[in-house]
Amino acid sequence: MGRIQSQYDAEIQKLEDSIYGLRQKLSELLQKKAEELCEFRVGDKVTDRSGRIGEVVNISAGYAGSPRFNVRLYKKDGRLGQRITEAYSFDGWEKPN
């Protein structure tokens, strides 16, 4: 059985294409907003209040465009670890002195 055609198919497809384009644009703007509002940049060395030290590996838009970022922590031997950790503001991340 084939797909049933309707007189509304072309208009529906046009609207779906418009929605897709708008979602892409919204995603790009939320990302730019998050990068602008985040106090860190990718590659920054950061530390939390418990003394963990890491490097910011990416910044993304969280809920309502608020910035969030991920960190790769340094190992005890000083090498950068492979594990990526989501950083939360309540951990008190800041740039070391």
C-alpha positions in Angstrom: 0.0 0.0 0.0 1.4 3.4 -1.0 1.5 6.6 0.8 -1.8 8.5 0.8 -1.5 11.8 -0.9 -3.2 14.9 0.3 -3.7 18.4 -1.0 -2.0 19.7 2.2 1.3 17.7 1.8 3.2 20.5 0.0 2.2 23.1 2.6 3.0 20.7 5.5 6.4 20.0 4.0 7.1 23.7 3.6 6.3 24.4 7.3 8.3 21.4 8.5 11.3 22.8 6.5 10.8 26.2 8.1 10.6 24.7 11.6 13.8 22.7 11.0 15.6 25.9 9.9 14.4 27.8 12.8 15.4 25.1 15.3 18.9 25.1 13.7 19.2 28.8 14.1 17.9 28.7 17.7 20.5 26.0 18.6 23.3 28.1 17.1 22.2 31.2 19.0 21.8 29.4 22.3 25.3 28.0 21.8 26.7 31.5 21.1 24.9 32.8 24.2 26.3 30.1 26.4 29.8 30.7 25.2 29.4 34.5 25.8 28.0 34.1 29.3 30.4 31.4 30.5 33.2 32.8 32.6 35.6 30.2 31.1 36.8 29.4 27.6 37.7 26.0 26.1 41.3 25.2 27.2 41.1 27.2 30.5 42.6 25.5 33.5 40.1 25.5 36.3 39.9 24.2 39.9 36.9 23.5 42.2 36.6 24.2 45.9 37.7 20.6 46.8 41.0 21.2 44.9 40.4 19.2 41.8 42.1 20.7 38.8 41.0 20.3 35.2 40.8 21.8 31.8 37.5 23.0 30.1 36.9 20.8 27.1 33.6 22.2 25.9 30.9 24.7 26.6 27.2 24.2 25.8 23.8 25.6 26.3 22.0 24.2 29.3 18.4 24.8 30.3 17.1 28.1 28.9 20.5 28.8 27.3 22.4 29.0 30.5 26.0 28.0 30.1 27.4 24.6 31.2 30.8 23.1 30.6 32.7 19.9 30.8 36.1 19.4 32.3 38.9 16.8 31.9 40.6 16.4 35.3 44.3 16.2 35.8 45.7 13.0 37.3 47.9 12.9 40.3 51.0 12.5 38.1 50.1 15.8 36.3 48.8 14.3 33.0 45.4 15.2 31.7 43.0 12.3 32.2 40.7 10.9 29.6 37.4 11.0 31.6 35.2 14.0 30.9 33.2 15.4 33.9 30.2 17.7 33.8 31.0 20.7 35.9 28.3 22.2 38.1 28.3 25.8 39.4 27.8 24.6 43.0 31.2 22.9 42.8 32.8 26.4 42.9 34.9 26.1 39.7 37.3 29.0 39.2 40.5 29.9 37.5 43.5 29.1 39.7 45.6 32.0 41.0 
